[in-house]
């Protein structure tokens, strides 16, 4: 699924934004599950940053 720029403009909070980013970039079921099971938004964002950093190398 592709997230359009219009959809991104409607994201109003960090939790929803992190979910949208994860949907686009995290494809491994275990990584997605780990993210979904993390209730603290800050920890989810930290996970995404680390994941994207590793993916970019």
PDB file with SEQRES, HELIX, SHEET and CRYST1 records, atoms N, CA, C and O in Angstrom:
SEQRES   1 A   57  UNK UNK UNK UNK UNK UNK UNK UNK UNK UNK UNK UNK UNK          
SEQRES   2 A   57  UNK UNK UNK UNK UNK UNK UNK UNK UNK UNK UNK UNK UNK          
SEQRES   3 A   57  UNK UNK UNK UNK UNK UNK UNK UNK UNK UNK UNK UNK UNK          
SEQRES   4 A   57  UNK UNK UNK UNK UNK UNK UNK UNK UNK UNK UNK UNK UNK          
SEQRES   5 A   57  UNK UNK UNK UNK UNK                                          
HELIX    1 AA1 UNK A    5  UNK A    9  1                                   5    
HELIX    2 AA2 UNK A   14  UNK A   25  1                                  12    
HELIX    3 AA3 UNK A   29  UNK A   36  1                                   8    
HELIX    4 AA4 UNK A   41  UNK A   55  1                                  15    
CRYST1    1.000    1.000    1.000  90.00  90.00  90.00 P 1           1          
ATOM      1  N   UNK A   1       0.833  -1.183   0.000  1.00  0.00           N  
ATOM      2  CA  UNK A   1       0.000   0.000   0.000  1.00  0.00           C  
ATOM      3  C   UNK A   1       0.879   1.249   0.000  1.00  0.00           C  
ATOM      4  O   UNK A   1       1.841   1.337   0.764  1.00  0.00           O  
ATOM      5  N   UNK A   2       0.556   2.180  -0.831  1.00  0.00           N  
ATOM      6  CA  UNK A   2       1.281   3.436  -0.933  1.00  0.00           C  
ATOM      7  C   UNK A   2       0.526   4.514  -0.164  1.00  0.00           C  
ATOM      8  O   UNK A   2      -0.691   4.647  -0.297  1.00  0.00           O  
ATOM      9  N   UNK A   3       1.249   5.274   0.633  1.00  0.00           N  
ATOM     10  CA  UNK A   3       0.637   6.374   1.372  1.00  0.00           C  
ATOM     11  C   UNK A   3       0.872   7.667   0.591  1.00  0.00           C  
ATOM     12  O   UNK A   3       2.013   8.046   0.329  1.00  0.00           O  
ATOM     13  N   UNK A   4      -0.200   8.323   0.232  1.00  0.00           N  
ATOM     14  CA  UNK A   4      -0.097   9.543  -0.557  1.00  0.00           C  
ATOM     15  C   UNK A   4       0.328  10.728   0.297  1.00  0.00           C  
ATOM     16  O   UNK A   4       0.217  10.701   1.522  1.00  0.00           O  
ATOM     17  N   UNK A   5       0.807  11.750  -0.359  1.00  0.00           N  
ATOM     18  CA  UNK A   5       1.202  12.960   0.361  1.00  0.00           C  
ATOM     19  C   UNK A   5      -0.010  13.604   1.036  1.00  0.00           C  
ATOM     20  O   UNK A   5       0.131  14.224   2.090  1.00  0.00           O  
ATOM     21  N   UNK A   6      -1.180  13.466   0.453  1.00  0.00           N  
ATOM     22  CA  UNK A   6      -2.397  13.998   1.078  1.00  0.00           C  
ATOM     23  C   UNK A   6      -2.693  13.276   2.384  1.00  0.00           C  
ATOM     24  O   UNK A   6      -3.094  13.892   3.372  1.00  0.00           O  
ATOM     25  N   UNK A   7      -2.494  11.973   2.377  1.00  0.00           N  
ATOM     26  CA  UNK A   7      -2.698  11.199   3.609  1.00  0.00           C  
ATOM     27  C   UNK A   7      -1.693  11.630   4.672  1.00  0.00           C  
ATOM     28  O   UNK A   7      -2.057  11.783   5.838  1.00  0.00           O  
ATOM     29  N   UNK A   8      -0.450  11.824   4.291  1.00  0.00           N  
ATOM     30  CA  UNK A   8       0.579  12.238   5.237  1.00  0.00           C  
ATOM     31  C   UNK A   8       0.269  13.601   5.847  1.00  0.00           C  
ATOM     32  O   UNK A   8       0.557  13.837   7.020  1.00  0.00           O  
ATOM     33  N   UNK A   9      -0.310  14.487   5.067  1.00  0.00           N  
ATOM     34  CA  UNK A   9      -0.655  15.812   5.569  1.00  0.00           C  
ATOM     35  C   UNK A   9      -1.728  15.745   6.654  1.00  0.00           C  
ATOM     36  O   UNK A   9      -1.842  16.659   7.471  1.00  0.00           O  
ATOM     37  N   UNK A  10      -2.508  14.675   6.667  1.00  0.00           N  
ATOM     38  CA  UNK A  10      -3.589  14.537   7.642  1.00  0.00           C  
ATOM     39  C   UNK A  10      -3.129  13.912   8.959  1.00  0.00           C  
ATOM     40  O   UNK A  10      -3.886  13.884   9.929  1.00  0.00           O  
ATOM     41  N   UNK A  11      -1.900  13.415   8.996  1.00  0.00           N  
ATOM     42  CA  UNK A  11      -1.399  12.802  10.227  1.00  0.00           C  
ATOM     43  C   UNK A  11      -1.141  13.894  11.250  1.00  0.00           C  
ATOM     44  O   UNK A  11      -0.390  14.834  10.990  1.00  0.00           O  
ATOM     45  N   UNK A  12      -1.758  13.769  12.402  1.00  0.00           N  
ATOM     46  CA  UNK A  12      -1.718  14.837  13.400  1.00  0.00           C  
ATOM     47  C   UNK A  12      -0.957  14.493  14.678  1.00  0.00           C  
ATOM     48  O   UNK A  12      -0.691  15.378  15.491  1.00  0.00           O  
ATOM     49  N   UNK A  13      -0.604  13.219  14.866  1.00  0.00           N  
ATOM     50  CA  UNK A  13       0.096  12.875  16.100  1.00  0.00           C  
ATOM     51  C   UNK A  13       1.211  11.871  15.812  1.00  0.00           C  
ATOM     52  O   UNK A  13       1.225  11.220  14.768  1.00  0.00           O  
ATOM     53  N   UNK A  14       2.128  11.761  16.742  1.00  0.00           N  
ATOM     54  CA  UNK A  14       3.315  10.928  16.565  1.00  0.00           C  
ATOM     55  C   UNK A  14       2.958   9.448  16.444  1.00  0.00           C  
ATOM     56  O   UNK A  14       3.600   8.720  15.686  1.00  0.00           O  
ATOM     57  N   UNK A  15       1.958   9.000  17.170  1.00  0.00           N  
ATOM     58  CA  UNK A  15       1.578   7.587  17.119  1.00  0.00           C  
ATOM     59  C   UNK A  15       1.080   7.204  15.727  1.00  0.00           C  
ATOM     60  O   UNK A  15       1.498   6.186  15.176  1.00  0.00           O  
ATOM     61  N   UNK A  16       0.205   7.999  15.171  1.00  0.00           N  
ATOM     62  CA  UNK A  16      -0.330   7.725  13.838  1.00  0.00           C  
ATOM     63  C   UNK A  16       0.767   7.836  12.787  1.00  0.00           C  
ATOM     64  O   UNK A  16       0.819   7.040  11.849  1.00  0.00           O  
ATOM     65  N   UNK A  17       1.622   8.801  12.942  1.00  0.00           N  
ATOM     66  CA  UNK A  17       2.730   8.983  12.006  1.00  0.00           C  
ATOM     67  C   UNK A  17       3.673   7.779  12.052  1.00  0.00           C  
ATOM     68  O   UNK A  17       4.084   7.279  11.005  1.00  0.00           O  
ATOM     69  N   UNK A  18       4.016   7.314  13.237  1.00  0.00           N  
ATOM     70  CA  UNK A  18       4.917   6.164  13.344  1.00  0.00           C  
ATOM     71  C   UNK A  18       4.268   4.919  12.735  1.00  0.00           C  
ATOM     72  O   UNK A  18       4.956   4.110  12.112  1.00  0.00           O  
ATOM     73  N   UNK A  19       2.965   4.757  12.905  1.00  0.00           N  
ATOM     74  CA  UNK A  19       2.266   3.617  12.306  1.00  0.00           C  
ATOM     75  C   UNK A  19       2.313   3.681  10.781  1.00  0.00           C  
ATOM     76  O   UNK A  19       2.507   2.660  10.120  1.00  0.00           O  
ATOM     77  N   UNK A  20       2.135   4.869  10.226  1.00  0.00           N  
ATOM     78  CA  UNK A  20       2.171   5.034   8.774  1.00  0.00           C  
ATOM     79  C   UNK A  20       3.563   4.740   8.219  1.00  0.00           C  
ATOM     80  O   UNK A  20       3.698   4.099   7.177  1.00  0.00           O  
ATOM     81  N   UNK A  21       4.580   5.202   8.908  1.00  0.00           N  
ATOM     82  CA  UNK A  21       5.961   4.942   8.470  1.00  0.00           C  
ATOM     83  C   UNK A  21       6.250   3.451   8.544  1.00  0.00           C  
ATOM     84  O   UNK A  21       6.822   2.883   7.613  1.00  0.00           O  
ATOM     85  N   UNK A  22       5.865   2.818   9.630  1.00  0.00           N  
ATOM     86  CA  UNK A  22       6.084   1.378   9.786  1.00  0.00           C  
ATOM     87  C   UNK A  22       5.376   0.594   8.692  1.00  0.00           C  
ATOM     88  O   UNK A  22       5.921  -0.375   8.163  1.00  0.00           O  
ATOM     89  N   UNK A  23       4.172   1.009   8.356  1.00  0.00           N  
ATOM     90  CA  UNK A  23       3.405   0.324   7.314  1.00  0.00           C  
ATOM     91  C   UNK A  23       4.150   0.347   5.985  1.00  0.00           C  
ATOM     92  O   UNK A  23       4.098  -0.626   5.232  1.00  0.00           O  
ATOM     93  N   UNK A  24       4.830   1.425   5.691  1.00  0.00           N  
ATOM     94  CA  UNK A  24       5.526   1.563   4.424  1.00  0.00           C  
ATOM     95  C   UNK A  24       6.881   0.871   4.391  1.00  0.00           C  
ATOM     96  O   UNK A  24       7.289   0.367   3.344  1.00  0.00           O  
ATOM     97  N   UNK A  25       7.586   0.840   5.522  1.00  0.00           N  
ATOM     98  CA  UNK A  25       8.978   0.428   5.496  1.00  0.00           C  
ATOM     99  C   UNK A  25       9.306  -0.855   6.233  1.00  0.00           C  
ATOM    100  O   UNK A  25      10.350  -1.451   5.969  1.00  0.00           O  
ATOM    101  N   UNK A  26       8.471  -1.299   7.133  1.00  0.00           N  
ATOM    102  CA  UNK A  26       8.773  -2.509   7.883  1.00  0.00           C  
ATOM    103  C   UNK A  26       7.921  -3.643   7.332  1.00  0.00           C  
ATOM    104  O   UNK A  26       6.696  -3.640   7.455  1.00  0.00           O  
ATOM    105  N   UNK A  27       8.592  -4.606   6.725  1.00  0.00           N  
ATOM    106  CA  UNK A  27       7.877  -5.699   6.065  1.00  0.00           C  
ATOM    107  C   UNK A  27       8.001  -7.027   6.816  1.00  0.00           C  
ATOM    108  O   UNK A  27       7.176  -7.921   6.631  1.00  0.00           O  
ATOM    109  N   UNK A  28       9.023  -7.158   7.660  1.00  0.00           N  
ATOM    110  CA  UNK A  28       9.214  -8.405   8.407  1.00  0.00           C  
ATOM    111  C   UNK A  28       8.149  -8.516   9.505  1.00  0.00           C  
ATOM    112  O   UNK A  28       7.989  -7.599  10.310  1.00  0.00           O  
ATOM    113  N   UNK A  29       7.436  -9.621   9.534  1.00  0.00           N  
ATOM    114  CA  UNK A  29       6.366  -9.782  10.525  1.00  0.00           C  
ATOM    115  C   UNK A  29       6.841  -9.622  11.969  1.00  0.00           C  
ATOM    116  O   UNK A  29       6.136  -9.027  12.784  1.00  0.00           O  
ATOM    117  N   UNK A  30       8.009 -10.136  12.294  1.00  0.00           N  
ATOM    118  CA  UNK A  30       8.500 -10.031  13.669  1.00  0.00           C  
ATOM    119  C   UNK A  30       8.758  -8.586  14.064  1.00  0.00           C  
ATOM    120  O   UNK A  30       8.451  -8.184  15.186  1.00  0.00           O  
ATOM    121  N   UNK A  31       9.321  -7.803  13.151  1.00  0.00           N  
ATOM    122  CA  UNK A  31       9.587  -6.392  13.439  1.00  0.00           C  
ATOM    123  C   UNK A  31       8.285  -5.612  13.579  1.00  0.00           C  
ATOM    124  O   UNK A  31       8.158  -4.757  14.455  1.00  0.00           O  
ATOM    125  N   UNK A  32       7.324  -5.907  12.718  1.00  0.00           N  
ATOM    126  CA  UNK A  32       6.021  -5.232  12.817  1.00  0.00           C  
ATOM    127  C   UNK A  32       5.321  -5.568  14.133  1.00  0.00           C  
ATOM    128  O   UNK A  32       4.740  -4.701  14.786  1.00  0.00           O  
ATOM    129  N   UNK A  33       5.390  -6.841  14.504  1.00  0.00           N  
ATOM    130  CA  UNK A  33       4.750  -7.266  15.749  1.00  0.00           C  
ATOM    131  C   UNK A  33       5.399  -6.584  16.948  1.00  0.00           C  
ATOM    132  O   UNK A  33       4.713  -6.118  17.859  1.00  0.00           O  
ATOM    133  N   UNK A  34       6.720  -6.532  16.937  1.00  0.00           N  
ATOM    134  CA  UNK A  34       7.436  -5.858  18.029  1.00  0.00           C  
ATOM    135  C   UNK A  34       6.986  -4.406  18.154  1.00  0.00           C  
ATOM    136  O   UNK A  34       6.759  -3.904  19.255  1.00  0.00           O  
ATOM    137  N   UNK A  35       6.863  -3.754  17.029  1.00  0.00           N  
ATOM    138  CA  UNK A  35       6.440  -2.354  17.036  1.00  0.00           C  
ATOM    139  C   UNK A  35       5.008  -2.212  17.550  1.00  0.00           C  
ATOM    140  O   UNK A  35       4.718  -1.317  18.343  1.00  0.00           O  
ATOM    141  N   UNK A  36       4.117  -3.088  17.102  1.00  0.00           N  
ATOM    142  CA  UNK A  36       2.721  -3.029  17.536  1.00  0.00           C  
ATOM    143  C   UNK A  36       2.561  -3.304  19.028  1.00  0.00           C  
ATOM    144  O   UNK A  36       1.634  -2.797  19.660  1.00  0.00           O  
ATOM    145  N   UNK A  37       3.454  -4.096  19.583  1.00  0.00           N  
ATOM    146  CA  UNK A  37       3.367  -4.445  20.996  1.00  0.00           C  
ATOM    147  C   UNK A  37       4.026  -3.406  21.903  1.00  0.00           C  
ATOM    148  O   UNK A  37       4.015  -3.553  23.125  1.00  0.00           O  
ATOM    149  N   UNK A  38       4.591  -2.374  21.319  1.00  0.00           N  
ATOM    150  CA  UNK A  38       5.249  -1.328  22.101  1.00  0.00           C  
ATOM    151  C   UNK A  38       4.263  -0.179  22.310  1.00  0.00           C  
ATOM    152  O   UNK A  38       3.982   0.567  21.373  1.00  0.00           O  
ATOM    153  N   UNK A  39       3.737  -0.028  23.522  1.00  0.00           N  
ATOM    154  CA  UNK A  39       2.710   0.994  23.757  1.00  0.00           C  
ATOM    155  C   UNK A  39       3.257   2.423  23.818  1.00  0.00           C  
ATOM    156  O   UNK A  39       2.540   3.371  23.499  1.00  0.00           O  
ATOM    157  N   UNK A  40       4.511   2.584  24.222  1.00  0.00           N  
ATOM    158  CA  UNK A  40       5.078   3.923  24.354  1.00  0.00           C  
ATOM    159  C   UNK A  40       5.491   4.455  22.977  1.00  0.00           C  
ATOM    160  O   UNK A  40       6.319   3.855  22.292  1.00  0.00           O  
ATOM    161  N   UNK A  41       4.912   5.570  22.590  1.00  0.00           N  
ATOM    162  CA  UNK A  41       5.166   6.157  21.271  1.00  0.00           C  
ATOM    163  C   UNK A  41       6.647   6.479  21.097  1.00  0.00           C  
ATOM    164  O   UNK A  41       7.215   6.230  20.034  1.00  0.00           O  
ATOM    165  N   UNK A  42       7.273   7.028  22.128  1.00  0.00           N  
ATOM    166  CA  UNK A  42       8.690   7.383  22.034  1.00  0.00           C  
ATOM    167  C   UNK A  42       9.544   6.155  21.704  1.00  0.00           C  
ATOM    168  O   UNK A  42      10.472   6.246  20.899  1.00  0.00           O  
ATOM    169  N   UNK A  43       9.241   5.026  22.311  1.00  0.00           N  
ATOM    170  CA  UNK A  43       9.997   3.796  22.039  1.00  0.00           C  
ATOM    171  C   UNK A  43       9.740   3.300  20.630  1.00  0.00           C  
ATOM    172  O   UNK A  43      10.646   2.771  19.985  1.00  0.00           O  
ATOM    173  N   UNK A  44       8.510   3.462  20.138  1.00  0.00           N  
ATOM    174  CA  UNK A  44       8.213   3.065  18.749  1.00  0.00           C  
ATOM    175  C   UNK A  44       8.989   3.933  17.776  1.00  0.00           C  
ATOM    176  O   UNK A  44       9.521   3.436  16.783  1.00  0.00           O  
ATOM    177  N   UNK A  45       9.055   5.226  18.055  1.00  0.00           N  
ATOM    178  CA  UNK A  45       9.802   6.126  17.175  1.00  0.00           C  
ATOM    179  C   UNK A  45      11.292   5.802  17.225  1.00  0.00           C  
ATOM    180  O   UNK A  45      11.960   5.806  16.191  1.00  0.00           O  
ATOM    181  N   UNK A  46      11.818   5.522  18.413  1.00  0.00           N  
ATOM    182  CA  UNK A  46      13.224   5.118  18.525  1.00  0.00           C  
ATOM    183  C   UNK A  46      13.499   3.865  17.706  1.00  0.00           C  
ATOM    184  O   UNK A  46      14.517   3.779  17.020  1.00  0.00           O  
ATOM    185  N   UNK A  47      12.590   2.891  17.776  1.00  0.00           N  
ATOM    186  CA  UNK A  47      12.733   1.664  16.992  1.00  0.00           C  
ATOM    187  C   UNK A  47      12.756   1.984  15.498  1.00  0.00           C  
ATOM    188  O   UNK A  47      13.598   1.466  14.764  1.00  0.00           O  
ATOM    189  N   UNK A  48      11.835   2.834  15.051  1.00  0.00           N  
ATOM    190  CA  UNK A  48      11.780   3.211  13.635  1.00  0.00           C  
ATOM    191  C   UNK A  48      13.062   3.905  13.189  1.00  0.00           C  
ATOM    192  O   UNK A  48      13.573   3.626  12.104  1.00  0.00           O  
ATOM    193  N   UNK A  49      13.579   4.797  14.008  1.00  0.00           N  
ATOM    194  CA  UNK A  49      14.820   5.502  13.659  1.00  0.00           C  
ATOM    195  C   UNK A  49      15.956   4.507  13.497  1.00  0.00           C  
ATOM    196  O   UNK A  49      16.710   4.574  12.527  1.00  0.00           O  
ATOM    197  N   UNK A  50      16.080   3.595  14.432  1.00  0.00           N  
ATOM    198  CA  UNK A  50      17.143   2.586  14.341  1.00  0.00           C  
ATOM    199  C   UNK A  50      16.948   1.697  13.117  1.00  0.00           C  
ATOM    200  O   UNK A  50      17.908   1.394  12.408  1.00  0.00           O  
ATOM    201  N   UNK A  51      15.726   1.286  12.872  1.00  0.00           N  
ATOM    202  CA  UNK A  51      15.429   0.431  11.734  1.00  0.00           C  
ATOM    203  C   UNK A  51      15.776   1.131  10.419  1.00  0.00           C  
ATOM    204  O   UNK A  51      16.436   0.552   9.556  1.00  0.00           O  
ATOM    205  N   UNK A  52      15.330   2.367  10.274  1.00  0.00           N  
ATOM    206  CA  UNK A  52      15.588   3.106   9.041  1.00  0.00           C  
ATOM    207  C   UNK A  52      17.060   3.433   8.865  1.00  0.00           C  
ATOM    208  O   UNK A  52      17.571   3.449   7.746  1.00  0.00           O  
ATOM    209  N   UNK A  53      17.740   3.693   9.975  1.00  0.00           N  
ATOM    210  CA  UNK A  53      19.168   3.954   9.915  1.00  0.00           C  
ATOM    211  C   UNK A  53      19.916   2.728   9.390  1.00  0.00           C  
ATOM    212  O   UNK A  53      20.786   2.851   8.529  1.00  0.00           O  
ATOM    213  N   UNK A  54      19.578   1.552   9.907  1.00  0.00           N  
ATOM    214  CA  UNK A  54      20.214   0.310   9.444  1.00  0.00           C  
ATOM    215  C   UNK A  54      19.870   0.029   7.984  1.00  0.00           C  
ATOM    216  O   UNK A  54      20.722  -0.424   7.219  1.00  0.00           O  
ATOM    217  N   UNK A  55      18.643   0.293   7.605  1.00  0.00           N  
ATOM    218  CA  UNK A  55      18.207   0.037   6.230  1.00  0.00           C  
ATOM    219  C   UNK A  55      18.904   0.956   5.236  1.00  0.00           C  
ATOM    220  O   UNK A  55      19.084   0.596   4.073  1.00  0.00           O  
ATOM    221  N   UNK A  56      19.295   2.136   5.692  1.00  0.00           N  
ATOM    222  CA  UNK A  56      19.930   3.102   4.805  1.00  0.00           C  
ATOM    223  C   UNK A  56      21.415   2.865   4.604  1.00  0.00           C  
ATOM    224  O   UNK A  56      22.054   3.557   3.812  1.00  0.00           O  
ATOM    225  N   UNK A  57      21.966   1.896   5.311  1.00  0.00           N  
ATOM    226  CA  UNK A  57      23.416   1.630   5.199  1.00  0.00           C  
ATOM    227  C   UNK A  57      23.706   0.513   4.253  1.00  0.00           C  
ATOM    228  O   UNK A  57      24.868   0.165   4.046  1.00  0.00           O  
TER     229      UNK A  57                                                      
END                                                                             
